[in-house]
């Protein structure tokens, strides 16, 4: 079983944020799940899984909407732009950068 990591969105690495945006190009709000934290309180989070870890990125529905609304990588409809997708893929895998010859 993969280790579970619970983190706030603001504390994620640039690469992990890029991976999450690529995984959820239409926003986060409808992908949130709820779970009980160690204090027994319900918390909402965005699930994301890598080869080595299972992440639960803490955020409310309001925060999920706000992140997308304020992020220039997403258009007015809350969808990841093609330009942002290309830039994020370069962050995740620099070898995908196009060569000019």
C-alpha positions as CSV (number, residue, x, y, z in Angstrom):
1,X,0.0,0.0,0.0
2,X,1.3,3.4,-1.0
3,X,2.0,6.0,1.8
4,X,-0.8,8.6,2.0
5,X,0.3,12.2,2.2
6,X,-2.2,14.9,3.2
7,X,-1.1,18.4,2.2
8,X,-2.5,21.9,1.5
9,X,-2.4,23.0,-2.2
10,X,-0.2,26.0,-1.4
11,X,2.5,23.7,0.1
12,X,2.9,21.4,-3.0
13,X,6.0,21.5,-5.2
14,X,5.8,23.2,-8.6
15,X,6.1,19.8,-10.3
16,X,3.3,18.3,-8.3
17,X,1.0,21.2,-9.0
18,X,1.8,20.8,-12.7
19,X,1.0,17.1,-12.5
20,X,-2.3,17.7,-10.7
21,X,-3.4,20.4,-13.2
22,X,-2.6,18.0,-16.1
23,X,-4.6,15.3,-14.3
24,X,-7.6,17.6,-13.7
25,X,-7.7,19.9,-16.7
26,X,-11.3,20.8,-16.1
27,X,-10.9,22.0,-12.5
28,X,-10.9,20.3,-9.1
29,X,-14.3,21.1,-7.6
30,X,-16.2,18.1,-8.9
31,X,-13.3,15.7,-8.0
32,X,-13.2,16.4,-4.3
33,X,-13.7,13.6,-1.8
34,X,-14.4,13.6,1.9
35,X,-12.6,11.7,4.6
36,X,-12.3,11.8,8.4
37,X,-9.0,13.3,9.7
38,X,-7.3,12.0,12.8
39,X,-9.5,14.3,15.0
40,X,-12.6,12.6,13.5
41,X,-13.6,15.7,11.5
42,X,-14.7,15.5,7.9
43,X,-12.2,17.1,5.5
44,X,-12.5,17.6,1.7
45,X,-9.6,16.9,-0.5
46,X,-8.5,16.3,-4.1
47,X,-7.1,12.8,-4.6
48,X,-4.0,12.4,-6.7
49,X,-1.8,9.3,-7.0
50,X,1.8,9.0,-8.2
51,X,3.8,5.9,-8.7
52,X,5.0,6.1,-5.0
53,X,2.4,8.1,-3.1
54,X,-1.3,8.7,-2.7
55,X,-1.9,12.4,-2.1
56,X,-5.0,14.0,-0.6
57,X,-4.8,17.8,-1.3
58,X,-6.9,19.6,1.3
59,X,-9.3,22.1,-0.1
60,X,-13.0,23.0,0.2
61,X,-15.3,23.5,-2.9
62,X,-14.9,27.2,-2.5
63,X,-11.1,27.0,-2.4
64,X,-11.2,24.7,-5.4
65,X,-13.2,27.2,-7.4
66,X,-11.0,30.1,-6.2
67,X,-7.8,28.3,-7.2
68,X,-9.1,27.8,-10.7
69,X,-10.6,31.3,-11.0
70,X,-7.3,33.0,-9.9
71,X,-5.0,30.7,-12.0
72,X,-4.0,32.0,-15.4
73,X,-3.5,28.5,-16.6
74,X,-7.3,28.1,-16.7
75,X,-9.6,29.9,-19.0
76,X,-12.9,31.7,-18.0
77,X,-14.7,28.4,-18.2
78,X,-12.3,26.7,-15.7
79,X,-10.5,24.6,-18.4
80,X,-6.8,24.3,-18.7
81,X,-5.6,26.2,-21.7
82,X,-3.6,24.5,-24.5
83,X,-0.6,26.8,-23.9
84,X,-0.7,26.1,-20.1
85,X,-0.8,22.4,-20.9
86,X,2.3,22.6,-23.0
87,X,4.1,24.6,-20.3
88,X,3.1,22.2,-17.6
89,X,4.3,19.2,-19.6
90,X,7.7,20.9,-19.9
91,X,7.8,21.4,-16.1
92,X,7.0,17.7,-15.5
93,X,9.2,16.3,-18.3
94,X,11.8,18.8,-19.6
95,X,12.7,16.4,-22.4
96,X,9.3,17.1,-24.1
97,X,10.5,20.6,-25.0
98,X,10.4,21.1,-28.7
99,X,13.8,21.3,-30.4
100,X,14.3,23.9,-33.1
101,X,16.6,21.8,-35.2
